[in-house]
Amino acid sequence: MNFPSELKYSKDHEWIKVEGNTGFIGITDFAQKELGDIVFLDINSVGQTVKHSDVFGIVEAVKTVSDLFMPVSGKVLEVNPELEAHPEYVNSDAYGKGWIVKISIDSPSELEALLDAESYKKLIGV
């Protein structure tokens, strides 16, 4: 499994890549493997401010549906347009083409509570 060191991770298995005051959010390699083949994402929070730990959408796999939790508070700016036609990118490229939403980060201090790659690996027992 892959855990890029430049990302921050939540205990709910989301990752965030920070670029200035913007964050790109997806689910971890571990999470996508646990869910199985992703077939659909339902993100209806574009334009909304979502608080830390609140649900911002759902991911549907062949055998299950799972909520997606916001790792830090922010306004959802856009959903990855590629995922409508290619939800499998979440499986094949979780940290690249498989990003799910782009947000404007409201509280940068919340980033400090997230896990680094080594701490996340310990959380999942890798």
Backbone as CSV, one residue per row, in Angstrom:
resi,resn,N_x,N_y,N_z,CA_x,CA_y,CA_z,C_x,C_y,C_z
1,MET,0.839,-1.189,0.000,0.000,0.000,0.000,0.876,1.243,0.000
2,ASN,0.311,2.287,-0.517,1.027,3.530,-0.708,0.515,4.589,0.272
3,PHE,1.422,5.331,0.917,1.071,6.398,1.850,2.006,7.580,1.629
4,PRO,1.704,8.454,0.662,2.598,9.585,0.383,2.846,10.444,1.622
5,SER,4.099,10.757,1.863,4.476,11.489,3.069,4.066,12.958,3.035
6,GLU,3.781,13.509,1.863,3.402,14.923,1.782,1.928,15.160,2.111
7,LEU,1.168,14.090,2.307,-0.256,14.214,2.614,-0.504,14.118,4.107
8,LYS,-1.682,14.581,4.521,-2.175,14.408,5.881,-3.339,13.432,5.807
9,TYR,-3.552,12.680,6.888,-4.555,11.619,6.899,-5.494,11.763,8.085
10,SER,-6.761,11.388,7.877,-7.723,11.397,8.977,-7.905,9.976,9.502
11,LYS,-8.434,9.872,10.704,-8.734,8.561,11.272,-9.893,7.894,10.543
12,ASP,-10.627,8.675,9.744,-11.741,8.150,8.948,-11.295,7.697,7.560
13,HIS,-9.978,7.715,7.308,-9.366,7.196,6.085,-9.484,8.117,4.871
14,GLU,-9.606,9.426,5.130,-9.489,10.397,4.053,-8.083,10.995,4.097
15,TRP,-7.626,11.479,2.949,-6.358,12.194,2.885,-6.622,13.602,2.375
16,ILE,-5.687,14.498,2.662,-5.768,15.860,2.135,-4.386,16.287,1.670
17,LYS,-4.356,16.857,0.489,-3.147,17.465,-0.067,-3.379,18.969,-0.021
18,VAL,-2.489,19.676,0.665,-2.662,21.111,0.875,-1.783,21.875,-0.105
19,GLU,-2.415,22.825,-0.815,-1.707,23.739,-1.715,-2.180,25.145,-1.366
20,GLY,-1.400,25.844,-0.542,-1.815,27.169,-0.072,-3.012,27.026,0.847
21,ASN,-4.123,27.679,0.488,-5.349,27.597,1.280,-6.360,26.632,0.648
22,THR,-5.882,25.835,-0.309,-6.735,24.883,-1.011,-6.346,23.467,-0.611
23,GLY,-7.339,22.619,-0.499,-7.081,21.223,-0.187,-7.748,20.305,-1.194
24,PHE,-7.044,19.268,-1.579,-7.608,18.213,-2.415,-7.810,17.013,-1.495
25,ILE,-9.000,16.428,-1.522,-9.355,15.368,-0.583,-9.772,14.114,-1.344
26,GLY,-9.336,12.970,-0.820,-9.739,11.680,-1.367,-9.740,10.647,-0.258
27,ILE,-9.919,9.395,-0.632,-9.817,8.317,0.356,-8.484,7.617,0.177
28,THR,-8.002,7.043,1.254,-6.679,6.424,1.240,-6.659,5.124,0.440
29,ASP,-5.466,4.718,0.100,-5.248,3.445,-0.583,-5.826,2.305,0.249
30,PHE,-5.629,2.372,1.560,-6.180,1.366,2.466,-7.706,1.331,2.363
31,ALA,-8.344,2.501,2.404,-9.807,2.580,2.365,-10.361,2.026,1.064
32,GLN,-9.739,2.378,-0.060,-10.281,1.894,-1.336,-10.138,0.383,-1.447
33,LYS,-9.055,-0.172,-0.883,-8.890,-1.625,-0.901,-9.947,-2.303,-0.037
34,GLU,-10.259,-1.702,1.116,-11.280,-2.250,2.008,-12.669,-2.197,1.365
35,LEU,-12.957,-1.116,0.655,-14.272,-0.959,0.028,-14.455,-1.868,-1.180
36,GLY,-13.396,-2.096,-1.921,-13.502,-2.865,-3.157,-13.741,-1.938,-4.336
37,ASP,-14.262,-2.487,-5.410,-14.437,-1.725,-6.651,-15.447,-0.592,-6.482
38,ILE,-14.967,0.644,-6.653,-15.815,1.830,-6.545,-16.614,1.964,-7.841
39,VAL,-17.938,2.135,-7.696,-18.790,2.238,-8.883,-19.501,3.584,-8.995
40,PHE,-19.554,4.353,-7.893,-20.305,5.602,-7.930,-19.916,6.471,-6.737
41,LEU,-19.878,7.786,-6.959,-19.688,8.742,-5.866,-20.826,9.744,-5.916
42,ASP,-21.396,10.057,-4.775,-22.473,11.029,-4.678,-22.001,12.158,-3.781
43,ILE,-21.621,13.254,-4.411,-21.126,14.427,-3.686,-22.090,15.567,-3.996
44,ASN,-22.907,15.923,-3.012,-23.879,16.999,-3.246,-23.586,18.211,-2.370
45,SER,-22.324,18.405,-2.023,-21.944,19.484,-1.116,-21.193,20.633,-1.796
46,VAL,-21.146,20.665,-3.117,-20.438,21.747,-3.808,-21.095,23.085,-3.458
47,GLY,-20.251,24.047,-3.103,-20.731,25.367,-2.724,-21.057,25.491,-1.247
48,GLN,-21.039,24.386,-0.542,-21.367,24.398,0.881,-20.102,24.390,1.732
49,THR,-20.214,24.993,2.913,-19.149,24.890,3.892,-19.455,23.680,4.762
50,VAL,-18.501,22.769,4.828,-18.670,21.530,5.583,-17.675,21.548,6.733
51,LYS,-18.176,21.285,7.922,-17.333,21.292,9.122,-16.507,20.012,9.219
52,HIS,-15.389,20.117,9.929,-14.529,18.973,10.209,-15.370,17.805,10.733
53,SER,-15.152,16.625,10.199,-15.802,15.362,10.572,-17.235,15.202,10.076
54,ASP,-17.802,16.227,9.408,-19.139,16.074,8.845,-19.063,15.323,7.511
55,VAL,-20.156,14.701,7.133,-20.240,13.952,5.878,-20.335,14.941,4.715
56,PHE,-19.497,14.738,3.684,-19.571,15.593,2.496,-20.041,14.833,1.263
57,GLY,-20.265,13.529,1.400,-20.746,12.727,0.282,-20.684,11.256,0.638
58,ILE,-20.981,10.428,-0.370,-20.887,8.983,-0.174,-20.124,8.353,-1.336
59,VAL,-19.526,7.223,-1.037,-18.857,6.426,-2.056,-19.552,5.062,-2.070
60,GLU,-19.875,4.618,-3.256,-20.556,3.335,-3.401,-19.627,2.355,-4.106
61,ALA,-19.444,1.225,-3.474,-18.659,0.143,-4.056,-19.625,-0.974,-4.443
62,VAL,-19.116,-2.013,-5.070,-19.963,-3.101,-5.537,-20.804,-3.683,-4.394
63,LYS,-20.206,-3.826,-3.204,-20.896,-4.494,-2.110,-21.256,-3.602,-0.924
64,THR,-20.919,-2.320,-0.956,-21.168,-1.477,0.210,-21.257,-0.005,-0.178
65,VAL,-21.790,0.788,0.740,-21.841,2.245,0.604,-21.211,2.821,1.868
66,SER,-20.396,3.863,1.710,-19.708,4.440,2.857,-19.772,5.965,2.796
67,ASP,-19.942,6.588,3.966,-19.904,8.043,4.046,-18.477,8.538,3.859
68,LEU,-18.364,9.756,3.350,-17.083,10.446,3.224,-17.081,11.582,4.226
69,PHE,-16.035,11.659,5.056,-15.966,12.647,6.121,-14.921,13.711,5.820
70,MET,-15.281,14.959,6.081,-14.385,16.085,5.830,-13.251,16.093,6.864
71,PRO,-11.991,16.035,6.416,-10.873,16.023,7.365,-10.624,17.375,8.050
72,VAL,-10.971,18.471,7.383,-10.876,19.820,7.951,-12.059,20.633,7.436
73,SER,-12.445,21.648,8.175,-13.561,22.499,7.757,-13.190,23.278,6.502
74,GLY,-14.159,23.391,5.599,-13.902,24.161,4.390,-15.084,24.190,3.456
75,LYS,-14.994,25.068,2.480,-16.028,25.191,1.456,-15.663,24.288,0.284
76,VAL,-16.607,23.444,-0.122,-16.376,22.537,-1.241,-16.455,23.347,-2.539
77,LEU,-15.327,23.428,-3.239,-15.231,24.228,-4.459,-15.624,23.445,-5.702
78,GLU,-15.205,22.183,-5.745,-15.545,21.362,-6.913,-15.356,19.888,-6.601
79,VAL,-16.053,19.090,-7.413,-15.897,17.639,-7.392,-15.022,17.290,-8.587
80,ASN,-14.166,16.307,-8.418,-13.326,15.855,-9.526,-14.230,15.462,-10.694
81,PRO,-14.185,16.205,-11.804,-15.091,15.936,-12.926,-14.843,14.582,-13.605
82,GLU,-13.655,14.036,-13.451,-13.317,12.753,-14.068,-14.061,11.576,-13.429
83,LEU,-14.458,11.737,-12.165,-15.008,10.600,-11.436,-16.406,10.198,-11.861
84,GLU,-17.146,11.117,-12.481,-18.488,10.749,-12.943,-18.409,9.626,-13.979
85,ALA,-17.501,9.763,-14.921,-17.326,8.738,-15.952,-16.365,7.629,-15.529
86,HIS,-15.469,7.940,-14.576,-14.427,6.986,-14.182,-14.279,6.877,-12.662
87,PRO,-15.301,6.384,-11.958,-15.165,6.250,-10.506,-14.045,5.291,-10.109
88,GLU,-13.650,4.437,-11.024,-12.580,3.470,-10.743,-11.225,4.140,-10.509
89,TYR,-11.085,5.425,-10.856,-9.841,6.137,-10.571,-9.549,6.159,-9.066
90,VAL,-10.610,6.112,-8.245,-10.405,6.076,-6.796,-9.652,4.802,-6.416
91,ASN,-9.909,3.716,-7.139,-9.193,2.466,-6.891,-7.804,2.458,-7.520
92,SER,-7.717,2.875,-8.754,-6.466,2.721,-9.494,-5.433,3.803,-9.201
93,ASP,-5.870,4.983,-8.755,-4.949,6.094,-8.513,-5.500,6.968,-7.384
94,ALA,-5.597,6.386,-6.187,-6.253,7.035,-5.043,-5.696,8.419,-4.723
95,TYR,-4.396,8.633,-4.939,-3.773,9.897,-4.564,-3.523,10.826,-5.753
96,GLY,-3.939,10.419,-6.923,-3.740,11.233,-8.122,-5.076,11.511,-8.781
97,LYS,-5.366,10.778,-9.870,-6.623,10.970,-10.600,-7.857,10.707,-9.747
98,GLY,-7.681,10.016,-8.623,-8.809,9.636,-7.773,-9.171,10.637,-6.683
99,TRP,-8.614,11.862,-6.731,-9.041,12.861,-5.738,-10.537,13.089,-5.907
100,ILE,-11.209,13.415,-4.801,-12.670,13.486,-4.843,-13.185,14.920,-4.855
101,VAL,-12.750,15.751,-3.908,-13.203,17.141,-3.878,-12.029,18.083,-3.649
102,LYS,-12.237,19.318,-4.098,-11.298,20.411,-3.848,-12.021,21.388,-2.932
103,ILE,-11.343,21.813,-1.856,-11.964,22.722,-0.898,-11.097,23.949,-0.658
104,SER,-11.746,24.990,-0.148,-11.055,26.144,0.399,-11.011,25.903,1.906
105,ILE,-9.820,25.807,2.471,-9.655,25.460,3.880,-10.018,26.660,4.761
106,ASP,-10.980,26.452,5.676,-11.421,27.524,6.575,-10.523,27.674,7.794
107,SER,-10.078,26.562,8.343,-9.318,26.582,9.592,-8.016,25.801,9.431
108,PRO,-6.965,26.441,8.914,-5.702,25.735,8.704,-5.160,25.058,9.966
109,SER,-5.512,25.583,11.141,-5.031,24.983,12.385,-5.563,23.555,12.570
110,GLU,-6.685,23.217,11.939,-7.232,21.856,12.035,-6.310,20.829,11.381
111,LEU,-5.468,21.269,10.478,-4.525,20.359,9.822,-3.579,19.719,10.823
112,GLU,-3.284,20.439,11.902,-2.347,19.941,12.911,-2.855,18.692,13.623
113,ALA,-4.172,18.501,13.651,-4.761,17.342,14.331,-4.754,16.088,13.450
114,LEU,-4.433,16.249,12.168,-4.410,15.103,11.255,-3.125,14.299,11.420
115,LEU,-3.136,13.110,10.885,-2.002,12.198,11.015,-1.022,12.362,9.866
116,ASP,0.262,12.148,10.157,1.237,12.035,9.070,1.201,10.582,8.580
117,ALA,1.952,10.290,7.539,1.912,8.958,6.925,2.285,7.858,7.921
118,GLU,3.315,8.087,8.725,3.752,7.057,9.680,2.686,6.792,10.745
119,SER,2.059,7.850,11.239,1.006,7.686,12.251,-0.213,6.984,11.661
120,TYR,-0.527,7.306,10.404,-1.664,6.644,9.761,-1.380,5.147,9.582
121,LYS,-0.164,4.820,9.182,0.196,3.395,9.031,0.047,2.650,10.354
122,LYS,0.437,3.287,11.445,0.278,2.654,12.766,-1.200,2.461,13.076
123,LEU,-2.039,3.453,12.731,-3.473,3.372,12.979,-4.098,2.140,12.321
124,ILE,-3.675,1.869,11.084,-4.272,0.745,10.346,-3.489,-0.549,10.501
125,GLY,-2.410,-0.492,11.287,-1.646,-1.714,11.571,-0.725,-2.190,10.478
126,VAL,-0.151,-1.232,9.741,0.790,-1.587,8.667,2.201,-1.303,9.117
